[in-house]
Amino acid sequence: MDLSRRALLGAGVAAIATAALASPALAVNRLRADKFPAEGSLDPALLRRALAALDKHQASIPNKDLIAVADFSQASREARFHLVNVGDGKVSSFLVAHGKGSDPKHTGWLKSFSNVVGSEATSSGAYRTGAFYTGQHGRSMRLDGLDPTNDNAYDRAVVIHGAWYVSKDMVREHGVLGRSQGCFAFEQDKLHTVMERLGQGRMIYADRA
């Protein structure tokens, strides 16, 4: 992609992001696939749904300057957890594991979502980031599920944490990441960046494109 086209696409995302900060519903109406950077791996339709979720849950999400979108239609070897800066439209992407119950044969592809306690599966829907704490996986972040598809997240202890089985080396050696018990598990050396950028009171939207 030449620099002029890259700049044009970037400007389009920034305009959409600015609209989202003022009114997520307006941003949903203005978002078009051809205004999203072609080199980005975030599906525009999924971003539209995430912005619609931000609008729906705006009373529960105090900080709307940045959202996260987890695209579980992609394989676990892909950087499919996207931090989207609503102010300028910039996207940063990270590896993230899905739950064992969502991929029982460990294919690297999420087969299904579940909100059932004990399912060890990933749940779809909008989450609000909560408090930091230190648990069995070290420094972690609590999550609250805001939809009927994930409202057991807190009771299931679905959180953000780091994991040894999430890494580029794991992808190179096995072609897939390991699996969590339904948590959003990240590379240990990327965990601090993800949690600090999200902070408390921001939205994660998880679904398939």
C-alpha positions as MATLAB code, in Angstrom:
seq = 'MDLSRRALLGAGVAAIATAALASPALAVNRLRADKFPAEGSLDPALLRRALAALDKHQASIPNKDLIAVADFSQASREARFHLVNVGDGKVSSFLVAHGKGSDPKHTGWLKSFSNVVGSEATSSGAYRTGAFYTGQHGRSMRLDGLDPTNDNAYDRAVVIHGAWYVSKDMVREHGVLGRSQGCFAFEQDKLHTVMERLGQGRMIYADRA';
ca = [
       0.000    0.000    0.000;
       1.443    3.411   -0.930;
       1.834    6.132    1.685;
      -0.934    8.351    0.301;
      -3.505    5.565    0.464;
      -2.307    4.518    3.926;
      -2.706    8.114    5.120;
      -6.181    8.341    3.606;
      -7.318    5.122    5.265;
      -5.799    6.172    8.570;
      -7.657    9.473    8.413;
     -10.902    7.597    7.822;
     -10.389    5.456   10.910;
      -9.524    8.505   13.001;
     -12.746   10.229   11.908;
     -14.781    7.141   12.811;
     -13.001    6.847   16.147;
     -13.664   10.497   17.004;
     -17.341    9.962   16.230;
     -17.355    6.883   18.471;
     -15.997    8.882   21.395;
     -18.877   11.353   21.072;
     -21.551    8.852   20.047;
     -20.917    5.142   19.467;
     -24.229    4.863   17.591;
     -23.156    7.572   15.151;
     -19.854    5.780   14.624;
     -21.665    2.546   13.787;
     -23.675    4.346   11.134;
     -20.568    5.971    9.606;
     -18.255    2.965    9.671;
     -17.597    1.464    6.241;
     -15.301   -1.411    5.373;
     -13.389    0.625    2.789;
     -12.419    3.180    5.448;
     -10.679    0.630    7.624;
      -6.963   -0.033    6.954;
      -6.572   -2.904    4.502;
      -3.456   -4.091    6.326;
      -5.342   -4.441    9.618;
      -6.598   -7.866   10.737;
      -9.654   -6.542   12.598;
     -12.800   -7.403   10.674;
     -14.842   -4.222    9.984;
     -18.181   -5.977   10.580;
     -16.964   -7.185   13.975;
     -15.800   -3.673   14.815;
     -19.266   -2.391   13.921;
     -20.804   -4.876   16.347;
     -18.318   -3.892   19.031;
     -19.208   -0.218   18.643;
     -22.897   -1.129   18.802;
     -22.179   -2.994   22.049;
     -20.361    0.071   23.394;
     -23.451    2.126   22.627;
     -25.739   -0.449   24.248;
     -23.655   -0.653   27.439;
     -22.400    2.923   27.584;
     -23.963    3.493   31.029;
     -21.822    0.626   32.376;
     -18.595    1.621   30.594;
     -17.176    4.828   32.101;
     -14.062    4.942   29.882;
     -14.782    4.894   26.149;
     -11.453    6.148   24.794;
     -10.216    2.622   24.045;
     -11.964   -0.691   23.440;
     -10.751   -4.245   22.878;
     -12.160   -6.598   20.255;
     -11.383  -10.333   20.431;
     -12.024  -12.009   17.080;
     -12.476  -15.692   17.841;
     -13.233  -16.539   14.226;
      -9.452  -16.450   13.745;
      -7.132  -19.306   14.709;
      -5.256  -19.067   17.996;
      -1.964  -18.666   16.116;
      -3.154  -15.229   14.905;
      -2.907  -11.953   16.823;
      -6.672  -11.716   17.260;
      -7.098   -9.526   20.357;
      -7.229   -5.936   19.144;
      -6.899   -2.765   21.212;
      -8.611    0.034   19.305;
      -7.795    3.628   20.250;
     -11.077    5.471   19.814;
      -9.293    8.823   19.639;
      -7.182    8.152   16.549;
      -8.294    4.731   15.266;
      -4.932    3.014   15.835;
      -5.050   -0.725   16.426;
      -2.588   -2.910   18.356;
      -3.033   -6.681   18.143;
      -1.975   -9.493   20.495;
      -2.073  -13.265   20.798;
      -4.818  -14.548   23.126;
      -5.901  -18.062   24.079;
      -9.431  -19.422   24.065;
     -10.982  -21.910   26.470;
     -10.572  -25.690   26.476;
     -14.308  -26.189   26.356;
     -14.512  -24.139   23.158;
     -11.916  -26.293   21.392;
     -11.991  -29.776   22.978;
      -9.823  -31.365   20.275;
      -7.204  -28.587   20.525;
      -7.357  -27.681   16.842;
      -6.519  -24.021   17.440;
     -10.000  -22.968   16.293;
     -12.812  -21.947   18.628;
     -15.771  -24.248   17.898;
     -18.382  -22.864   20.283;
     -19.007  -20.395   23.093;
     -20.503  -21.211   26.476;
     -21.563  -19.267   29.560;
     -22.058  -22.384   31.673;
     -20.176  -22.674   34.967;
     -17.630  -25.488   34.657;
     -17.612  -25.476   30.842;
     -14.043  -24.121   30.627;
     -15.219  -22.396   27.449;
     -14.856  -18.873   26.124;
     -17.980  -16.704   26.368;
     -19.066  -14.192   23.752;
     -20.342  -10.698   24.479;
     -19.296   -7.433   26.082;
     -17.161   -7.349   29.218;
     -16.224   -4.498   31.557;
     -12.677   -4.548   32.879;
     -12.402   -4.547   36.659;
      -9.872   -4.590   39.464;
      -6.290   -5.802   39.340;
      -5.374   -8.609   41.720;
      -2.677  -11.227   42.237;
      -3.812  -14.841   42.007;
      -2.608  -18.270   40.888;
      -1.549  -16.837   37.507;
       0.192  -13.802   38.996;
      -1.056  -10.301   38.294;
      -4.505  -10.523   36.722;
      -7.592   -8.429   36.001;
     -11.185   -9.242   36.867;
     -13.958   -8.992   34.278;
     -17.714   -8.501   34.483;
     -19.903   -9.963   31.734;
     -22.563   -7.520   30.560;
     -24.623   -9.782   28.274;
     -26.754  -12.910   28.831;
     -24.075  -14.811   26.904;
     -21.336  -13.998   29.438;
     -23.013  -12.824   32.649;
     -21.486  -15.743   34.583;
     -17.965  -14.443   33.877;
     -17.322  -13.229   37.416;
     -18.664  -16.432   39.023;
     -16.610  -18.506   36.549;
     -13.487  -16.467   37.402;
     -13.047  -15.505   33.748;
     -10.236  -12.957   33.940;
      -7.232  -11.558   32.088;
      -3.940  -13.217   32.986;
      -0.610  -14.269   31.529;
       0.210  -17.848   30.536;
       3.291  -19.827   29.516;
       1.292  -21.522   26.752;
       0.692  -18.235   24.905;
       3.760  -17.216   22.916;
       5.174  -16.921   19.422;
       7.467  -19.866   20.255;
       4.392  -21.991   20.988;
       2.966  -21.067   17.591;
       6.249  -21.855   15.823;
       6.632  -25.227   17.543;
       3.020  -26.447   17.615;
       1.026  -24.232   15.241;
      -1.477  -23.426   18.001;
      -1.535  -21.827   21.418;
      -2.428  -23.695   24.555;
      -5.933  -23.311   25.952;
      -7.256  -21.531   29.027;
     -10.249  -22.387   31.218;
     -12.223  -19.640   29.514;
      -9.965  -16.737   30.488;
      -8.314  -14.227   28.158;
      -4.739  -15.519   28.521;
      -1.861  -13.503   27.036;
       1.888  -13.718   26.499;
       3.645  -12.983   29.773;
       5.735  -10.203   28.254;
       2.659   -8.529   26.717;
       0.353   -8.828   29.724;
       1.458   -5.597   31.389;
       0.882   -3.622   28.171;
      -2.596   -5.075   27.643;
      -3.761   -4.581   31.233;
      -2.300   -1.113   31.665;
      -3.780    0.141   28.405;
      -7.173   -1.303   29.234;
      -7.242   -0.248   32.875;
     -10.538   -0.389   34.737;
     -13.920    0.482   33.285;
     -13.306   -0.227   29.602;
     -15.023   -2.656   27.251;
     -13.832   -5.919   25.745;
     -16.049   -7.334   23.028;
     -15.595  -11.017   22.188;
     -17.302  -12.763   19.287;
     -16.777  -14.297   15.867;
     -16.849  -12.283   12.645;
];
